[in-house]
């Protein structure tokens, strides 16, 4: 157990059990203990620990060491940790080496805090992932941005994924850039042009929030609205529209709240309408 007063991750995995992930030192793996919820909560609070909750993370890393590592050392450490996992599951990784058959394509933001494989606990081979500024999907006529479009075509036509999930998130710098765009003023050479993909979402948000002058409120609203904007643009690709219409592909929206540690999910139909929002 960590020293009194340290913050501890508490991960609820079953109704009556939870995992307590104690911060590690100098790159060692976390010490994971599983106890009955009431006993562990009482033991942690009596020892002066603050409790931090999250749901089913792939890994929880709380480095306590302040020793500075070189980039090469950090890369080596990270790979050694992965290699130990690889060596415990050789058959699994050999099967992956033979080919990939993901069921999901995930389009997410490049933000370092919102790795989709971590948030949704995807294993290697489960999700074909594309990340860019503000999780945007350019419409097919914008040929100047072929990276996301090429990945989309490969996922749908070659890998034949069954689901495409677009994930937005709170406190997104790309959405902030979109909502603070000014005419005839260029702040960045590439970023400004990229976030303009979200102009329709921005316009809808400005119209819907006319009575609320708060920029923060407008940005938080646009973070969700732009996810649907990307889903609308997906349906403008003929091969996506065809796959959705023939029930070979489903579209989904998601929103991860960094501060709350919560996730919102909804389906998105071929008619361009979103379904009921579920919060996890």
C-alpha positions as CSV (number, residue, x, y, z in Angstrom):
1,X,0.0,0.0,0.0
2,X,1.3,3.5,-0.8
3,X,2.2,6.0,1.9
4,X,-0.7,7.7,3.8
5,X,-2.2,10.6,1.8
6,X,-1.3,9.3,-1.6
7,X,-4.1,9.3,-4.2
8,X,-5.3,5.8,-5.1
9,X,-7.2,4.6,-8.1
10,X,-10.2,2.5,-7.3
11,X,-11.6,0.6,-10.2
12,X,-15.0,-1.0,-9.9
13,X,-15.1,-4.2,-11.9
14,X,-18.0,-6.2,-10.5
15,X,-20.9,-5.4,-8.3
16,X,-19.2,-6.6,-5.1
17,X,-15.5,-6.4,-6.0
18,X,-13.2,-3.7,-7.0
19,X,-9.5,-3.3,-7.8
20,X,-7.2,-1.0,-6.0
21,X,-4.4,0.1,-8.2
22,X,-1.5,1.6,-6.1
23,X,0.9,4.0,-7.8
24,X,4.1,2.4,-8.9
25,X,7.7,3.5,-8.5
26,X,10.5,3.6,-11.1
27,X,8.6,1.9,-13.9
28,X,7.4,-1.2,-11.9
29,X,3.9,-2.4,-12.7
30,X,1.2,-1.3,-10.4
31,X,0.3,-3.5,-7.4
32,X,-3.3,-4.6,-7.9
33,X,-5.3,-5.9,-5.0
34,X,-8.9,-7.0,-5.1
35,X,-11.1,-6.9,-2.0
36,X,-14.7,-6.4,-1.1
37,X,-15.8,-2.9,-1.7
38,X,-16.8,-2.0,1.8
39,X,-13.6,-3.4,3.4
40,X,-11.3,-1.7,0.9
41,X,-13.1,1.7,1.1
42,X,-12.9,1.6,4.9
43,X,-9.2,0.6,4.9
44,X,-8.2,3.3,2.4
45,X,-10.1,6.1,4.1
46,X,-8.9,5.2,7.6
47,X,-5.3,5.3,6.2
48,X,-5.9,8.8,4.9
49,X,-6.0,8.0,1.2
50,X,-8.1,10.0,-1.2
51,X,-10.2,7.7,-3.5
52,X,-10.3,8.3,-7.3
53,X,-12.8,6.2,-9.3
54,X,-12.7,5.1,-12.9
55,X,-14.3,2.3,-14.9
56,X,-12.4,-0.6,-16.4
57,X,-9.2,1.1,-17.6
58,X,-6.7,-0.9,-19.7
59,X,-3.8,0.3,-17.5
60,X,-3.5,2.8,-14.7
61,X,-0.1,4.5,-14.4
62,X,0.7,6.8,-11.5
63,X,4.5,7.3,-11.6
64,X,5.8,8.6,-8.3
65,X,9.4,8.9,-9.4
66,X,10.6,12.3,-10.4
67,X,13.8,11.0,-11.9
68,X,14.1,12.4,-15.4
69,X,14.5,9.8,-18.2
70,X,15.9,10.3,-21.6
71,X,13.5,9.7,-24.6
72,X,15.4,6.4,-25.4
73,X,15.0,5.2,-21.8
74,X,11.3,6.0,-21.7
75,X,10.8,4.1,-25.0
76,X,12.9,1.2,-23.8
77,X,10.9,1.0,-20.5
78,X,7.6,1.2,-22.3
79,X,8.5,-1.6,-24.8
80,X,9.9,-3.8,-22.0
81,X,6.6,-3.5,-20.2
82,X,4.7,-4.4,-23.4
83,X,7.2,-7.2,-24.2
84,X,6.4,-8.9,-20.9
85,X,2.7,-9.0,-22.0
86,X,3.7,-10.3,-25.5
87,X,5.7,-13.1,-24.0
88,X,2.8,-14.2,-21.8
89,X,0.5,-14.3,-24.8
90,X,2.6,-15.5,-27.8
91,X,-0.3,-17.3,-29.5
92,X,-2.5,-14.2,-29.4
93,X,0.2,-12.0,-31.0
94,X,1.1,-14.7,-33.6
95,X,-2.5,-14.7,-34.7
96,X,-2.4,-10.9,-35.1
97,X,0.7,-11.2,-37.2
98,X,-1.2,-13.3,-39.7
99,X,-3.7,-10.5,-40.3
100,X,-6.1,-8.0,-38.8
101,X,-9.9,-8.3,-38.6
102,X,-11.1,-5.4,-36.5
103,X,-14.8,-5.0,-35.9
104,X,-14.4,-1.2,-35.1
105,X,-13.0,1.8,-36.8
106,X,-12.5,4.6,-34.3
107,X,-12.0,8.2,-35.2
108,X,-10.7,10.2,-32.2
109,X,-8.8,13.3,-31.3
110,X,-5.0,13.4,-31.2
111,X,-5.2,14.8,-27.7
112,X,-2.7,12.8,-25.5
113,X,-5.3,12.5,-22.7
114,X,-7.9,10.6,-24.7
115,X,-6.4,7.5,-26.2
116,X,-9.4,5.5,-27.4
117,X,-7.8,2.1,-26.9
118,X,-7.2,3.0,-23.2
119,X,-10.6,4.6,-22.6
120,X,-12.6,1.8,-24.2
121,X,-10.1,-1.0,-23.3
122,X,-9.7,-2.2,-26.9
123,X,-7.2,-5.1,-27.2
124,X,-4.7,-5.1,-30.2
125,X,-6.6,-6.0,-33.3
126,X,-10.0,-4.9,-32.1
127,X,-10.1,-1.4,-33.5
128,X,-8.6,0.4,-36.5
129,X,-7.9,3.8,-35.2
130,X,-7.6,7.2,-36.9
131,X,-6.7,10.3,-34.8
132,X,-6.6,13.9,-35.8
133,X,-7.2,17.4,-34.4
134,X,-10.8,17.5,-33.0
135,X,-11.8,14.0,-34.4
136,X,-13.0,15.5,-37.6
137,X,-14.1,13.8,-40.8
138,X,-13.7,16.0,-43.9
139,X,-16.4,15.6,-46.6
140,X,-15.4,13.6,-49.6
141,X,-15.1,16.6,-51.9
142,X,-12.3,18.1,-49.7
143,X,-9.6,16.1,-51.4
144,X,-6.9,18.2,-49.8
145,X,-7.2,16.0,-46.6
146,X,-6.8,12.5,-47.9
147,X,-5.3,10.9,-44.8
148,X,-8.6,10.4,-42.9
149,X,-10.5,9.6,-46.1
150,X,-7.9,7.0,-47.2
151,X,-8.1,5.3,-43.8
152,X,-11.9,5.4,-44.0
153,X,-11.9,3.7,-47.4
154,X,-9.5,1.1,-46.3
155,X,-11.5,0.3,-43.1
156,X,-14.8,0.0,-44.9
157,X,-13.8,-1.5,-48.3
158,X,-10.9,-3.7,-47.4
159,X,-11.1,-4.5,-43.7
160,X,-15.0,-4.4,-43.8
161,X,-15.4,-3.1,-40.3
162,X,-18.9,-3.4,-38.9
163,X,-18.8,-0.3,-36.8
164,X,-17.5,3.2,-37.0
165,X,-17.3,5.2,-33.8
166,X,-16.5,8.9,-33.7
167,X,-15.3,10.1,-30.2
168,X,-15.3,13.7,-29.1
169,X,-14.1,14.9,-25.7
170,X,-14.2,17.7,-23.2
171,X,-11.7,20.5,-23.1
172,X,-10.8,20.0,-26.7
173,X,-8.2,22.5,-28.0
174,X,-9.3,21.9,-31.6
175,X,-12.8,22.8,-30.9
176,X,-11.6,25.9,-29.0
177,X,-9.7,26.9,-32.1
178,X,-12.8,26.4,-34.2
179,X,-15.0,28.5,-32.0
180,X,-12.5,31.4,-31.8
181,X,-11.8,31.6,-35.5
182,X,-11.9,35.2,-36.8
183,X,-12.3,36.3,-40.4
184,X,-9.2,37.6,-42.1
185,X,-7.0,36.5,-39.2
186,X,-4.8,33.5,-39.6
187,X,-3.2,32.2,-36.4
188,X,-1.7,28.9,-37.7
189,X,-0.9,27.8,-41.2
190,X,-2.5,24.3,-41.0
191,X,-4.7,24.2,-37.9
192,X,-7.0,27.0,-39.0
193,X,-7.7,25.3,-42.4
194,X,-8.2,22.0,-40.8
195,X,-10.7,23.0,-38.1
196,X,-12.8,24.9,-40.7
197,X,-14.2,21.4,-41.6
198,X,-16.3,22.0,-38.5
199,X,-17.8,25.3,-39.6
200,X,-21.3,23.8,-40.0
201,X,-21.2,22.6,-36.4
202,X,-19.9,25.9,-35.2
203,X,-22.7,27.7,-37.0
204,X,-25.3,25.4,-35.5
205,X,-23.9,26.0,-32.0
206,X,-23.7,29.8,-32.4
207,X,-27.4,29.8,-33.4
208,X,-28.4,27.5,-30.5
209,X,-26.5,29.4,-27.9
210,X,-27.3,33.0,-28.8
211,X,-28.7,33.6,-25.3
212,X,-25.6,32.3,-23.6
213,X,-22.5,34.5,-24.3
214,X,-20.1,32.1,-22.4
215,X,-17.4,30.9,-24.8
216,X,-16.8,27.9,-22.5
217,X,-20.4,26.9,-22.9
218,X,-20.3,27.3,-26.7
219,X,-17.1,25.2,-26.8
220,X,-18.5,22.4,-24.6
221,X,-21.7,22.3,-26.8
222,X,-19.7,22.2,-30.0
223,X,-17.6,19.3,-28.7
224,X,-20.7,17.1,-29.0
225,X,-22.2,18.8,-32.0
226,X,-19.1,18.3,-34.1
227,X,-19.2,14.6,-33.5
228,X,-22.5,14.5,-35.3
229,X,-21.0,16.7,-37.9
230,X,-18.3,14.1,-38.6
231,X,-21.0,11.4,-38.6
232,X,-23.0,13.3,-41.2
233,X,-19.8,13.7,-43.3
234,X,-19.3,9.9,-43.1
235,X,-22.6,9.4,-44.8
236,X,-21.5,11.6,-47.7
237,X,-19.0,8.9,-48.7
238,X,-20.9,6.6,-51.1
239,X,-19.3,3.4,-49.9
240,X,-20.2,4.3,-46.3
241,X,-23.8,5.2,-47.2
242,X,-24.1,1.9,-49.1
243,X,-22.7,-0.2,-46.3
244,X,-25.0,1.5,-43.7
245,X,-28.1,1.2,-45.9
246,X,-27.4,-2.5,-46.4
247,X,-27.0,-3.0,-42.6
248,X,-23.3,-4.1,-43.0
249,X,-22.1,-1.1,-41.1
250,X,-23.3,0.9,-38.1
251,X,-22.3,4.4,-37.1
252,X,-21.9,5.5,-33.5
253,X,-21.1,8.7,-31.6
254,X,-19.3,9.1,-28.3
255,X,-18.2,11.8,-25.9
256,X,-15.6,11.4,-23.2
257,X,-15.6,13.8,-20.3
258,X,-12.1,14.2,-18.9
259,X,-13.1,15.8,-15.7
260,X,-15.9,13.4,-14.8
261,X,-14.4,10.2,-16.2
262,X,-17.7,9.6,-17.9
263,X,-18.6,8.5,-21.4
264,X,-21.7,9.3,-23.5
265,X,-22.8,7.0,-26.4
266,X,-25.4,7.2,-29.1
267,X,-26.2,5.5,-32.4
268,X,-26.4,7.4,-35.6
269,X,-28.8,6.3,-38.3
270,X,-28.7,6.2,-42.1
271,X,-31.2,9.0,-41.9
272,X,-28.6,11.3,-40.3
273,X,-30.4,11.4,-37.0
274,X,-28.8,10.5,-33.6
275,X,-30.5,8.1,-31.2
276,X,-30.9,8.2,-27.4
277,X,-27.8,9.2,-25.5
278,X,-26.6,6.7,-22.9
279,X,-24.1,7.8,-20.2
280,X,-21.7,5.3,-18.7
